[in-house]
Amino acid sequence: MQTLQKDNPKTIRSWAMFDWANSAYNLVITSTIFPAYYTAITYTEEFGDVVYFFGYPIVNTALSNFALSISYLIMAFALPFISAYADVRGRKKYFMKFFTYLGALACMGLFFFRLETLELSIFLYAFAAAGYIGGLAFNNSYLPLIASVEQQDRVSAQGFAYGYVGCVTLQIICFVFVLKPEWFGITDASLPARLSFFLVGLWWLGFSQIPFHRLPESRPSAMPSGWTIGQKVRQEFGSVWQRIQEIPAIKRFLFPYFFYSMGVQTVMIVATAFGMKEIGLEMSELIAAILLIQLIAIGGAYLMSKLAKPLGNTMVLIGVVCVWIFICVAAFYIQTKIEFYILAMLVGAMMGGIQSLSRSTYSKLLPSNIEDTTSFFSFYDVTEKVAIVLGLFSFAIIEQVSHNIRYSALFMSVFFIVGLILLISLYRFESKATKNTHA
């Protein structure tokens, strides 16, 4: 791989454009128009919110959450080996492209989503998630290569800021189609939402060409004489796993990250369904709330990176997780639209901060001389994806059994509480290590 000059503004902007490109999926497909459209078309007078998936009756939102969980679970098991293969073969950018194209084309395929194509559309929904997960994992692995340690909080925040601005821009375009279809002569009520899914894929595909053009391909690892590629991949995977075991700070960070990610990612995914089912928000009100969340998240990402300088990353994360606990408890009690909007604003501020700071915190913990960043970051991404699997399954199972989404939201606070306890333990460990260093 050609040598990357760290802290190069042009490289950083190009890298951040990947967040601009793929965040449209995260907003339109995961958080706003798709879940709203999905919830609407899968609710019938005859069966209510129960759909038949290959003949099996299941609550509509539970089905979509199960589909995401399975997609994340498969990627969680596959990513470490794919990442090790990419490091061995020098194909970091190749796989970043592959997953991007997979996700973008799956989103385009959702243009054909109607109730009669439920089974196919659920598979496309899962493929889109897999593409997003894979592309993001490889993009994250470039962070320690393009930014010095002291700049990684800022650069990570810049990436998330680009992502929020990009997804809001496309969301507004989709918003016009959804709310004012008559401006375009659209008479099919389902077309604006389905057109939005197609535009997400097109946006994702188009803007990702900027980082693909600027970021270099990785350099292949040296292959011992007589080894097969399979042996080298297993050796690479085992080597990275062993090195992670030898870095106490990384091990101690991944545990709390695992638990609070269960809550953060699940809440972000199910917020739309919660707003529609429990608060009775209309499509326009829901999209306005999500846009508000994204805009506030930009400030949240930069604010947390600023606070991390005087307070330290772990202390800021502790404070943010405390607020998330409050959010989960408050969600159980809110009744009005105003209360939902206030809580949404709080979610936005905390969402941007915790995602950005978590990525940069992990990056700063990595050894400064490593080149196989893809394999290292695969463990970070696997931790998050397994957390999402468990979070979504917990949320879906509680809703399936209780038929009350509020109990599911409240239960998310348990994951945050465990994460908080582990973050406090990490903070004490860091404080002790700092005292020993000064001594």
N, C-alpha and C positions, 0 to 999 in steps of 0.2 A: 504494500500500500504506500502511495506517495505520502511524504511527511506532511502532516497538517500543522499549520501555524496556529497555535492556540490563541484565543481571544481575538481572532480576526473578525471584524464586524461583518464583512460580506459572507463569510462562512457561517457565522452564527445566525444571520438573517435567513440564509438559505435553509439551514437546519430547522429553524423555527417555522418555516413555511410548511413543513410536514405536519406540524400541529394545526396550522391554518387549514390544510387540506383535509385531514382525517377527522377533525373535531366536528365537522358537519354531520358525520355519521353519529357521533356521540350525542349530538343535540336533537337532530331531526328523527333519527331512527330509534335511539335508545330512550330519549327523554320527552319528546313532544308529539310530533304529528303521527308517527307510526303507532305509539301506544294509544293515542286518542282514537285514531282511525280503527285500530285493531279492536279496542274495547267496544267501539260503536257497532262495527259490523258483526261482531261475534255475540252481540246481545239480541236475543229474539223474544218475541212475545210467548212463544211456545215453550222454550227451554230456559229463558232468563239468561244468566251469565254462564250457563253450562254449554260447552261445545262437544262435538263428537269427533275425536281425533282417531282415525282408523277404527271407528266404531266404539271407542272407549270414552265414556262421559268424564269430563274434567272441567273445573272452573277455568274460564278463559284466561284470566291473568296468571293463574297457577301454571297453565300450559306454556305461556310465553316465558315465564321465569324458569320452568324446568328446561325448556329448549336452550336458553342462555346458559344455564348451569352445565348442561351436558357439553355444549360447545367449549365453555371455559375449561371444563375438566379434561377434555381431550387435548386441548392446547397446553394445559398445565403439564401433562405427562410428556407431550411431544417436544415442547420448546427447548428443554435442556439438551436434548440430543440433536435437534435441528441446529441449535446455536453452536454446539460443539462441532458439528459437521461444517457449518459455515466458517468457523474459525480455522479448521483444518484445511479446507479447500480454498479459503480466501474468497468467500461468496456472501459476505455480509449484505452488500447492497443488492445482490441477486435475490436473496430471500425477502429483503425489504420490499422489493418490487413485486415479487410473487404474491405475497400476502396482500399488498395494496390492490393489485389487480383482482384478486379473488374477492376481496371485500367490496370493491367498487362495482364489479359486474353483478354480484349478488344483490346489491342495492338497486341496480338498474332492473334486475329481474323482478323485484317487488312491485314494479309498475303493473304487473298482471295479477296482483293480489286482490282476490275477491273471496267471499265466504266459500264458494264452491272449489276454490283452489287452496283451501286452508293448509292441507298437508304439505304441498309443494312450497308454499309461502313460508311455513314454519322452518323448513329446511334451509331456504334462502336466508331467512332471518338468522339462523345459526351460522351459516357460512359467512355472512357479513360480519358477525361478531368475531369469528375466527380470523378473518382478514384484518380486522382492526387490531386485535390482540397481537398478531404476529408482526404486522408492520410497525406498531408502536414499540414492541420489544427491541427490534433492531435499530430503530431510530434512537431510543434511549441509550443504547450502547455507544453511540457517538459522543455523548455528552462529556465524558472525561477526556476524550481525544481532542475536542475543539475548545475546551475552556479550562483555564487553570483553576486550582482548588479554590482560591479566594474569589473567583468569578462565577463559580458553578451555581450558587444560589440565585444570582441575578440572571444568568443565562437560562436556567430552568424556568424561572418566573417569566422571562421573555417568551419562551416557547409556549407556555400556557396562556399568556396574554394574547399572542398571535392566534392561538387556537380559539380563544373566546371571541375575539373580534371577527375571525373568519367565519365561525359557525353562526354568529349573530347576523352577519351580512347575508349569508345564504338563507337563514331562517326568515329574515325580513322579506326576501324575494318570494319564498314559499308562502309566507304569511299573506302576501298580496293575492296569490292564486287561491288560497283557501277562503279568505274573507270576501274577496271581490271577483268571483269567477265570471260574473256577467261582463266585466270589463274585457274579457277575452273570448266572449261568446261561448263559454263552457256551460253546458246544461246537465252533464252527467255529474251528480253530486260526489261521486267517488274519485273523479278525475284529478281535482286539485291535489289531494293527498298522494295519489299514485304518481302524479307528475313530480311531486316533491321528492319521492324516493328515487326517481330516475335522475333528478338534478343533483342529489347527494352523490350518487355514483360518478356522475360527470365531473362535478366539482373536485371530488377526491382524486379522480384519475388525472385531471388536468393540472391542478396546482402541485401535486406530488412530483411532477416533472422537474420542478425547480430544485429541490434537494437532490433528486436523482442526478441532475446535471452537475451539481457542484460537489457533492460528497464523493470521495474516492472509494474504490473497491478495496477490500482488505487484502493483506498479503497472506498467502498460504503458509501454514505451519510446516516446519521441517518434518519429513516422514522417515522414521528409522528404516534401515535397509531390511527388506523382507516382510515388512508389516503390510497388512491390508488396511483399507480405509476404515473398515469397521473396528479394527483393533485400535487405530489412532483416535477415532471418535470416542471409544470407551475410555482410552487413556486420558484424553483431553477432559472428558466429563469428570472422571475420577480425580484428576489433578486439581481442577477448579473446586470441586467439592471439598477436597482435603485442605486447600488453601483457605477456603471460607471457614472451615473448622478451626484453623489456626489463628484467625483474627477475631478475638472475643467481641470487639465492638460491633462487627457485622452480625454475628450470631445474636447478640443481645438486641440489636435493632430490628432484625427480621421478625422476632417473636411479637413485639407490640404492633409492628406494622401489619402483621398477619391479622391480628384481632381487630384493630380499628378499621382496616380495609374492608372487613366483613360488613361493618356498619356503613361506612362512607359510600362504597360502590353500590350497595343494595338500595340505600335510601335514594341515591341519585337515579337509579333505574326505575324505581317504583313510584317516584313522586307524582308522575302524571296520573297513573291509575288511582292513586290515593286522592288526588284533587278532584277527579271526576266522580269517583264512587262515594266519597265521604263528604265532600264539600259542595258537590254539584256544580263545579265550574263548567262553563261552556268552552268550546274550542278556542274562541278568541281570548277569553279570560285566561285560559290555561297557557296559551302561547305567550301572552303578555307577561305572565308570572315567570315563565322559564327564561324569556329574554332578559327580564330584570335580574334573575339569578346570574346569568352569564356576564352581564355588564358589571355587576358588583364583584363577581369573581376575579375580574381583571385587577381591580384595586386590592382585593384580598391577597392575590398572589404576590404582588409587589410589596404590600404592607408586611407580610410575613417574612419576606426575604430581608427587608430593612430591620425588622425586630430581631432577626436571627443574629445580626452583628453584635449588638450589645448584650443580648440575653442568651444566645446560643440556640442551636437548632432544637435540641431536646426540650428545653424549657418552653419554647414557643409551641412545640407540638403538644406538650402537656396541657397548656392553656386551651389550645384549639380542641383537643379531645374532650375537655370538660364542657365546652360549649356544645359539642355534638351530643353529649349525654342529655343536656337540657333540651335539645331539639327533639330527640326521640320521645322523651317524656311529654313535652308540650304537644307533639303530634297526636298523642292519645286523647288529649282533651279539647283541642281546637274545634270550633263549630262554624265559625263565620268565614266569609271570604276575606275580610280584612285581616283576621288572625292568620289565615293561610298566607297572605301576601307578606305579612311581617315575618313569619317564620321562613318564608322563601328567601327574603332578603338576608336573613341570618345564615341560611344554608349557603347562599352564594358567597358570602364573605369567608366562610369557613372552608368551603369546597376548594376555591382557588388556592388558599393558603396551604391546606394540608397536602394536596396533590403535588404542588410545586416543591414544597419544602421536603417532602418525603423522598422525591427523586433526587434532589441535590444532596440530601443528607447521606443517602446510600452511595452516591457517586464519590463524595468526599472521603468515605471510609475505605474505598478501594486503594490498593497499592498504587503508587504513582508511576511505576515502571511497567505496568501490564499493557499488553497489546490485545489479548483475548477478552476484550471488554464485552463482547456479545455473550460469551458463556457466563461471565460474572453477572451480567444484567438479566440473563435468563432466569437465574434463581430469584432475583427481585420480582420479575414479572410472574414467575410461577407462584411465588408466595401470594401475590395479589390475586391471581386467577383462582387458586384453590380457595382463597378467602371468599371470593365472589360466589363460587360454587356453593360453599357451605352457607353463606349468607342468604343467597337466593332460595336454596332448598329449604332453609329454616323458615324464611318468609312465606314461601309457597305452601309448605306443609301446614303451618299454623293457620293460614287463611283457608286452606282446603278443609281443615278439620273444624275450625270455628266459624267460617264464613264471615269473619270480621277482620278487615285489613288493619284496624287500629291495634289489635293485639300483636300483629306481626311487627308493626312499627315500634311499639313499646319494647318488644323483645330485643330489638337491635341495640338498645341501651346496654344490655348485658355484655355484648362484644366490646363496646367502647369502655366499659368499666374495667374489663380484664386488660384491654390495651393500655388504659391509664395506669393501672398498677405496675405493668411491665415497663412502661416509660419512666415511671418514678424510680424503678430499680435501675434502669439504664442511666438515668441522671446521677444517681448515687455512685454507680460504677465509674462514670466519667469524672465526677468530682474527686473520687479517691485516686484515680489514675493521674489526674492533674496535680494533686497534692504530692504524690510520690515522685512525679517528674521534677517538680520544683525543689523537692527535698534532695 
